[in-house]
Amino acid sequence: MNDDKTMHFRVGKEDALNTRLILSKVYEALAEKGYNPINQLIGYLLSGDPAYITSHKGARNLIRGLERDEILEEILEYYLKSGNK
């Protein structure tokens, strides 16, 4: 393994839109059930345990359709582009 080269990681535009849509639906389902959506999503992202996500409105199945790195990329990109400089 050569540590001198940086690996490239890219997510397509369509994938990003799908990730955004799923995150919105999961957020909404968590809020409807009375959970703090941010805390629950952080728990899921850190642990990978889908038990942090409610099954209400199929949210758990939706989030399982995404890779955690896709979610993190979308969050980071949104944060950096939103003017938080």
TIVO-267350 format. One record per atom (N, C-alpha, C, O): residue number from 1; residue in one letter; x, y, z negated. Coordinates in pm, 1 decimal. Example, Ala and Ser with C-alpha at 12.3 -4.5 7.8 and 13.67 -1.06 7.14 Angstrom:
! TIVO-267350
{1,'A',{1319.0,-569.0,-780.0}}
{1,'A',{1230.0,-450.0,-780.0}}
{1,'A',{1320.0,-330.0,-780.0}}
{1,'A',{1423.6,-331.9,-846.5}}
{2,'S',{1285.0,-225.0,-708.0}}
{2,'S',{1367.0,-106.0,-714.0}}
{2,'S',{1290.0,3.0,-787.0}}
{2,'S',{1340.9,113.8,-803.9}}
! end
This chain:
! TIVO-267350
{1,'M',{83.9,-118.6,0.0}}
{1,'M',{0.0,0.0,0.0}}
{1,'M',{88.0,124.4,0.0}}
{1,'M',{179.7,135.5,-81.4}}
{2,'N',{61.3,216.6,89.3}}
{2,'N',{138.2,339.0,101.2}}
{2,'N',{60.3,453.3,37.0}}
{2,'N',{-48.5,487.9,83.1}}
{3,'D',{115.1,511.8,-68.8}}
{3,'D',{48.5,619.7,-142.0}}
{3,'D',{72.2,757.0,-81.0}}
{3,'D',{24.0,856.7,-134.6}}
{4,'D',{145.2,764.5,29.6}}
{4,'D',{177.3,892.9,91.1}}
{4,'D',{65.1,949.3,176.6}}
{4,'D',{67.8,1067.7,209.9}}
{5,'K',{-32.5,868.8,212.7}}
{5,'K',{-138.3,914.1,302.1}}
{5,'K',{-268.9,931.8,226.3}}
{5,'K',{-301.9,855.0,136.0}}
{6,'T',{-341.8,1034.6,265.5}}
{6,'T',{-473.6,1060.3,207.3}}
{6,'T',{-578.6,992.4,292.3}}
{6,'T',{-578.3,1004.5,414.8}}
{7,'M',{-669.0,920.3,226.4}}
{7,'M',{-777.1,853.6,297.8}}
{7,'M',{-887.0,954.7,328.8}}
{7,'M',{-909.4,1048.4,252.2}}
{8,'H',{-954.7,935.5,440.4}}
{8,'H',{-1066.6,1022.4,479.3}}
{8,'H',{-1197.7,953.0,444.6}}
{8,'H',{-1213.2,832.2,462.7}}
{9,'F',{-1290.7,1032.2,394.6}}
{9,'F',{-1423.7,981.4,362.7}}
{9,'F',{-1524.2,1078.2,421.1}}
{9,'F',{-1519.4,1197.8,392.7}}
{10,'R',{-1614.7,1027.7,502.1}}
{10,'R',{-1714.2,1114.9,564.9}}
{10,'R',{-1853.4,1051.3,555.8}}
{10,'R',{-1870.6,930.5,571.6}}
{11,'V',{-1949.8,1136.5,529.9}}
{11,'V',{-2089.5,1095.6,531.3}}
{11,'V',{-2157.4,1176.1,640.8}}
{11,'V',{-2139.7,1297.7,648.6}}
{12,'G',{-2234.0,1110.2,724.7}}
{12,'G',{-2302.2,1178.9,833.8}}
{12,'G',{-2411.8,1271.2,784.5}}
{12,'G',{-2459.4,1258.5,671.7}}
{13,'K',{-2451.2,1364.1,869.9}}
{13,'K',{-2554.1,1462.6,836.7}}
{13,'K',{-2686.8,1394.6,800.7}}
{13,'K',{-2753.8,1434.4,705.4}}
{14,'E',{-2723.4,1293.1,877.0}}
{14,'E',{-2848.7,1221.5,849.7}}
{14,'E',{-2843.5,1153.5,713.2}}
{14,'E',{-2942.4,1153.2,639.8}}
{15,'D',{-2729.0,1096.2,679.3}}
{15,'D',{-2713.6,1032.9,548.7}}
{15,'D',{-2729.7,1134.6,436.6}}
{15,'D',{-2791.7,1105.3,334.4}}
{16,'A',{-2674.2,1253.9,455.2}}
{16,'A',{-2684.1,1359.1,354.6}}
{16,'A',{-2829.5,1401.6,334.4}}
{16,'A',{-2872.2,1422.9,221.0}}
{17,'L',{-2905.2,1414.0,442.2}}
{17,'L',{-3046.7,1450.9,430.0}}
{17,'L',{-3124.1,1343.2,355.8}}
{17,'L',{-3209.0,1373.9,272.0}}
{18,'N',{-3095.3,1217.7,386.0}}
{18,'N',{-3160.3,1106.1,318.7}}
{18,'N',{-3126.3,1106.9,169.5}}
{18,'N',{-3213.6,1084.9,85.6}}
{19,'T',{-3001.1,1131.8,137.2}}
{19,'T',{-2958.4,1137.1,-2.8}}
{19,'T',{-3031.7,1248.1,-76.4}}
{19,'T',{-3079.9,1227.5,-187.8}}
{20,'R',{-3040.6,1365.6,-15.2}}
{20,'R',{-3111.0,1479.6,-75.7}}
{20,'R',{-3257.4,1445.9,-102.7}}
{20,'R',{-3310.1,1475.1,-210.1}}
{21,'L',{-3322.0,1384.4,-4.7}}
{21,'L',{-3462.6,1348.5,-18.2}}
{21,'L',{-3483.2,1247.4,-131.8}}
{21,'L',{-3574.5,1262.0,-213.1}}
{22,'I',{-3399.2,1147.2,-136.0}}
{22,'I',{-3411.0,1045.5,-241.2}}
{22,'I',{-3385.8,1106.5,-378.3}}
{22,'I',{-3459.1,1077.8,-473.0}}
{23,'L',{-3283.4,1190.2,-390.2}}
{23,'L',{-3256.2,1254.4,-518.8}}
{23,'L',{-3374.6,1339.4,-564.7}}
{23,'L',{-3408.0,1340.6,-683.2}}
{24,'S',{-3436.6,1408.9,-473.2}}
{24,'S',{-3553.8,1490.3,-507.1}}
{24,'S',{-3668.3,1403.3,-558.2}}
{24,'S',{-3732.8,1437.2,-657.4}}
{25,'K',{-3693.2,1292.5,-491.3}}
{25,'K',{-3801.6,1202.6,-532.8}}
{25,'K',{-3772.3,1138.7,-667.9}}
{25,'K',{-3862.0,1125.4,-751.3}}
{26,'V',{-3647.6,1099.1,-689.8}}
{26,'V',{-3608.9,1039.2,-817.7}}
{26,'V',{-3620.6,1142.7,-929.4}}
{26,'V',{-3671.7,1112.6,-1037.3}}
{27,'Y',{-3573.7,1263.0,-903.8}}
{27,'Y',{-3584.0,1372.0,-1000.9}}
{27,'Y',{-3730.2,1394.3,-1040.4}}
{27,'Y',{-3763.1,1403.8,-1158.6}}
{28,'E',{-3815.2,1402.1,-941.2}}
{28,'E',{-3957.7,1425.1,-965.5}}
{28,'E',{-4019.1,1312.1,-1048.9}}
{28,'E',{-4094.9,1338.2,-1142.3}}
{29,'A',{-3987.1,1189.0,-1015.8}}
{29,'A',{-4041.2,1074.4,-1089.8}}
{29,'A',{-3993.7,1075.7,-1234.7}}
{29,'A',{-4072.2,1049.0,-1325.7}}
{30,'L',{-3866.8,1106.2,-1256.8}}
{30,'L',{-3814.4,1112.6,-1393.3}}
{30,'L',{-3883.8,1222.8,-1472.7}}
{30,'L',{-3921.0,1202.5,-1588.3}}
{31,'A',{-3901.1,1339.1,-1410.9}}
{31,'A',{-3967.5,1451.6,-1478.6}}
{31,'A',{-4112.1,1416.5,-1511.6}}
{31,'A',{-4160.0,1447.5,-1620.7}}
{32,'E',{-4181.1,1353.0,-1419.6}}
{32,'E',{-4321.5,1315.4,-1442.2}}
{32,'E',{-4336.3,1219.9,-1560.2}}
{32,'E',{-4437.3,1222.4,-1630.4}}
{33,'K',{-4235.9,1136.4,-1581.6}}
{33,'K',{-4241.8,1040.4,-1691.7}}
{33,'K',{-4190.2,1099.8,-1822.8}}
{33,'K',{-4188.1,1031.8,-1925.4}}
{34,'G',{-4148.3,1227.9,-1819.4}}
{34,'G',{-4106.2,1295.8,-1941.0}}
{34,'G',{-3958.5,1283.8,-1973.6}}
{34,'G',{-3916.1,1324.3,-2081.9}}
{35,'Y',{-3880.1,1229.8,-1883.6}}
{35,'Y',{-3736.2,1220.0,-1904.6}}
{35,'Y',{-3667.5,1349.2,-1862.0}}
{35,'Y',{-3722.9,1427.4,-1784.8}}
{36,'N',{-3547.3,1370.6,-1912.7}}
{36,'N',{-3463.0,1479.3,-1864.1}}
{36,'N',{-3391.6,1423.8,-1740.8}}
{36,'N',{-3299.2,1343.7,-1754.5}}
{37,'P',{-3432.9,1464.9,-1620.6}}
{37,'P',{-3378.0,1405.7,-1498.2}}
{37,'P',{-3226.5,1418.3,-1485.5}}
{37,'P',{-3160.7,1326.1,-1437.4}}
{38,'I',{-3170.9,1531.0,-1527.8}}
{38,'I',{-3026.9,1550.8,-1516.8}}
{38,'I',{-2952.8,1449.8,-1604.4}}
{38,'I',{-2858.7,1384.9,-1558.8}}
{39,'N',{-2995.1,1436.9,-1729.8}}
{39,'N',{-2929.8,1341.4,-1819.8}}
{39,'N',{-2941.1,1198.1,-1768.8}}
{39,'N',{-2844.9,1121.5,-1775.6}}
{40,'Q',{-3057.6,1162.4,-1718.3}}
{40,'Q',{-3078.2,1025.7,-1669.9}}
{40,'Q',{-2991.9,998.1,-1546.7}}
{40,'Q',{-2932.1,891.2,-1534.6}}
{41,'L',{-2986.1,1095.2,-1455.5}}
{41,'L',{-2903.8,1077.2,-1335.1}}
{41,'L',{-2755.6,1069.5,-1369.9}}
{41,'L',{-2682.2,991.4,-1309.5}}
{42,'I',{-2710.9,1149.1,-1466.1}}
{42,'I',{-2572.1,1141.5,-1509.1}}
{42,'I',{-2542.7,1003.4,-1568.6}}
{42,'I',{-2439.6,943.1,-1538.9}}
{43,'G',{-2632.9,954.5,-1651.6}}
{43,'G',{-2615.9,820.3,-1708.3}}
{43,'G',{-2602.6,716.1,-1599.3}}
{43,'G',{-2517.4,627.5,-1606.7}}
{44,'Y',{-2687.2,727.0,-1498.1}}
{44,'Y',{-2681.1,632.3,-1386.4}}
{44,'Y',{-2549.7,645.3,-1309.6}}
{44,'Y',{-2485.1,545.1,-1279.1}}
{45,'L',{-2510.4,768.6,-1278.7}}
{45,'L',{-2388.9,789.9,-1200.4}}
{45,'L',{-2264.3,741.3,-1273.8}}
{45,'L',{-2173.4,686.0,-1211.8}}
{46,'L',{-2259.4,761.5,-1404.1}}
{46,'L',{-2143.2,719.5,-1481.4}}
{46,'L',{-2137.7,568.6,-1502.5}}
{46,'L',{-2030.1,508.8,-1500.5}}
{47,'S',{-2252.9,508.2,-1522.7}}
{47,'S',{-2254.2,365.9,-1558.1}}
{47,'S',{-2286.3,272.2,-1441.8}}
{47,'S',{-2242.7,157.1,-1439.4}}
{48,'G',{-2363.7,323.6,-1345.1}}
{48,'G',{-2410.8,237.2,-1237.3}}
{48,'G',{-2530.1,152.4,-1278.4}}
{48,'G',{-2577.3,69.5,-1200.5}}
{49,'D',{-2579.2,172.5,-1400.2}}
{49,'D',{-2691.0,93.8,-1452.1}}
{49,'D',{-2823.2,156.6,-1408.2}}
{49,'D',{-2856.2,267.1,-1451.1}}
{50,'P',{-2899.2,87.3,-1323.1}}
{50,'P',{-3025.9,143.3,-1274.3}}
{50,'P',{-3133.2,157.1,-1382.2}}
{50,'P',{-3238.0,216.6,-1356.9}}
{51,'A',{-3109.3,103.5,-1501.5}}
{51,'A',{-3206.4,116.5,-1610.1}}
{51,'A',{-3222.5,262.7,-1653.6}}
{51,'A',{-3320.4,296.3,-1720.3}}
{52,'Y',{-3128.7,349.3,-1617.2}}
{52,'Y',{-3141.4,491.4,-1646.8}}
{52,'Y',{-3249.0,557.8,-1561.3}}
{52,'Y',{-3293.1,668.6,-1592.0}}
{53,'I',{-3290.9,491.5,-1455.8}}
{53,'I',{-3387.5,548.6,-1362.1}}
{53,'I',{-3520.4,475.7,-1377.5}}
{53,'I',{-3524.9,352.6,-1376.9}}
{54,'T',{-3627.0,551.2,-1391.3}}
{54,'T',{-3760.5,493.8,-1405.4}}
{54,'T',{-3802.6,419.9,-1278.3}}
{54,'T',{-3757.1,451.2,-1168.2}}
{55,'S',{-3888.9,323.2,-1296.0}}
{55,'S',{-3944.3,253.8,-1178.8}}
{55,'S',{-4068.1,327.0,-1125.5}}
{55,'S',{-4123.3,289.1,-1022.2}}
{56,'H',{-4111.3,431.4,-1196.3}}
{56,'H',{-4226.4,512.5,-1155.5}}
{56,'H',{-4204.9,563.5,-1013.2}}
{56,'H',{-4098.2,615.5,-980.4}}
{57,'K',{-4306.0,548.4,-930.2}}
{57,'K',{-4303.3,591.5,-789.6}}
{57,'K',{-4189.4,527.2,-709.5}}
{57,'K',{-4145.8,582.0,-608.3}}
{58,'G',{-4141.8,411.5,-755.0}}
{58,'G',{-4036.7,340.3,-682.5}}
{58,'G',{-3900.0,405.8,-691.4}}
{58,'G',{-3812.1,377.2,-610.1}}
{59,'A',{-3881.0,494.9,-790.6}}
{59,'A',{-3755.8,571.3,-800.8}}
{59,'A',{-3633.7,480.9,-817.2}}
{59,'A',{-3529.1,506.6,-757.6}}
{60,'R',{-3646.5,376.0,-897.1}}
{60,'R',{-3532.0,287.2,-919.1}}
{60,'R',{-3491.3,218.2,-789.7}}
{60,'R',{-3372.4,206.1,-760.4}}
{61,'N',{-3588.0,173.7,-713.4}}
{61,'N',{-3556.2,110.1,-584.8}}
{61,'N',{-3497.5,210.0,-486.0}}
{61,'N',{-3408.5,175.6,-408.3}}
{62,'L',{-3546.5,333.0,-488.6}}
{62,'L',{-3492.4,436.1,-399.7}}
{62,'L',{-3344.8,463.4,-429.8}}
{62,'L',{-3261.8,467.1,-339.1}}
{63,'I',{-3313.5,482.5,-557.8}}
{63,'I',{-3176.3,517.8,-594.4}}
{63,'I',{-3080.8,402.4,-566.5}}
{63,'I',{-2963.5,424.0,-536.1}}
{64,'R',{-3131.2,280.4,-577.0}}
{64,'R',{-3046.8,163.6,-546.9}}
{64,'R',{-3008.2,157.4,-399.5}}
{64,'R',{-2912.1,89.6,-362.9}}
{65,'G',{-3082.9,227.9,-315.2}}
{65,'G',{-3052.6,230.7,-172.7}}
{65,'G',{-2937.7,323.1,-137.1}}
{65,'G',{-2894.8,328.9,-21.8}}
{66,'L',{-2888.1,395.4,-236.7}}
{66,'L',{-2776.5,488.7,-214.8}}
{66,'L',{-2652.5,438.1,-286.4}}
{66,'L',{-2661.0,370.8,-389.1}}
{67,'E',{-2539.2,471.2,-231.1}}
{67,'E',{-2413.2,446.6,-300.2}}
{67,'E',{-2389.1,564.0,-394.0}}
{67,'E',{-2421.0,678.0,-360.4}}
{68,'R',{-2333.5,537.0,-509.9}}
{68,'R',{-2310.0,646.6,-605.1}}
{68,'R',{-2215.5,751.3,-548.3}}
{68,'R',{-2228.9,869.6,-579.8}}
{69,'D',{-2120.6,710.4,-465.7}}
{69,'D',{-2030.1,809.5,-407.1}}
{69,'D',{-2103.5,903.1,-311.6}}
{69,'D',{-2065.3,1019.4,-298.2}}
{70,'E',{-2208.7,854.2,-244.7}}
{70,'E',{-2289.9,940.2,-158.3}}
{70,'E',{-2361.9,1046.1,-241.3}}
{70,'E',{-2370.7,1162.3,-201.5}}
{71,'I',{-2412.4,1005.1,-355.3}}
{71,'I',{-2482.3,1097.5,-444.0}}
{71,'I',{-2385.7,1203.6,-495.6}}
{71,'I',{-2416.0,1322.8,-493.0}}
{72,'L',{-2270.4,1159.7,-541.8}}
{72,'L',{-2171.1,1254.5,-593.2}}
{72,'L',{-2125.0,1351.9,-486.0}}
{72,'L',{-2106.6,1470.6,-513.3}}
{73,'E',{-2106.5,1302.6,-365.3}}
{73,'E',{-2065.6,1391.3,-256.6}}
{73,'E',{-2171.1,1497.5,-231.3}}
{73,'E',{-2137.6,1614.7,-214.3}}
{74,'E',{-2296.6,1459.2,-228.6}}
{74,'E',{-2404.6,1554.2,-203.2}}
{74,'E',{-2412.6,1659.0,-314.0}}
{74,'E',{-2430.6,1777.5,-286.2}}
{75,'I',{-2399.5,1616.4,-437.2}}
{75,'I',{-2403.9,1708.3,-551.1}}
{75,'I',{-2287.2,1806.9,-545.4}}
{75,'I',{-2306.0,1927.5,-561.8}}
{76,'L',{-2168.5,1755.4,-522.6}}
{76,'L',{-2050.1,1840.6,-518.0}}
{76,'L',{-2056.9,1940.2,-402.4}}
{76,'L',{-2023.8,2057.7,-418.7}}
{77,'E',{-2099.6,1892.8,-286.9}}
{77,'E',{-2110.5,1981.7,-170.9}}
{77,'E',{-2212.3,2092.4,-197.0}}
{77,'E',{-2186.3,2208.8,-166.6}}
{78,'Y',{-2326.6,2057.4,-252.6}}
{78,'Y',{-2428.6,2157.2,-283.2}}
{78,'Y',{-2374.9,2260.1,-381.7}}
{78,'Y',{-2394.0,2380.2,-362.7}}
{79,'Y',{-2309.2,2214.6,-484.5}}
{79,'Y',{-2256.2,2304.0,-587.4}}
{79,'Y',{-2154.5,2400.2,-527.4}}
{79,'Y',{-2160.5,2520.8,-551.3}}
{80,'L',{-2062.2,2347.1,-450.4}}
{80,'L',{-1955.6,2430.9,-394.8}}
{80,'L',{-2006.1,2528.5,-290.7}}
{80,'L',{-1950.4,2637.3,-276.2}}
{81,'K',{-2110.7,2492.0,-217.9}}
{81,'K',{-2164.5,2579.4,-114.4}}
{81,'K',{-2267.7,2678.1,-166.6}}
{81,'K',{-2308.0,2769.0,-94.1}}
{82,'S',{-2310.8,2661.9,-290.3}}
{82,'S',{-2418.9,2745.9,-343.5}}
{82,'S',{-2370.6,2879.4,-397.5}}
{82,'S',{-2449.1,2954.8,-455.1}}
{83,'G',{-2244.3,2909.2,-380.1}}
{83,'G',{-2194.7,3039.0,-423.7}}
{83,'G',{-2136.0,3040.2,-561.8}}
{83,'G',{-2106.4,3147.1,-615.3}}
{84,'N',{-2118.1,2924.0,-621.6}}
{84,'N',{-2057.4,2915.4,-753.4}}
{84,'N',{-1905.8,2922.9,-739.6}}
{84,'N',{-1836.0,2821.6,-742.4}}
{85,'K',{-1857.9,3043.3,-725.1}}
{85,'K',{-1713.8,3062.6,-701.1}}
{85,'K',{-1647.3,3125.1,-820.0}}
{85,'K',{-1526.5,3148.7,-818.0}}
! end
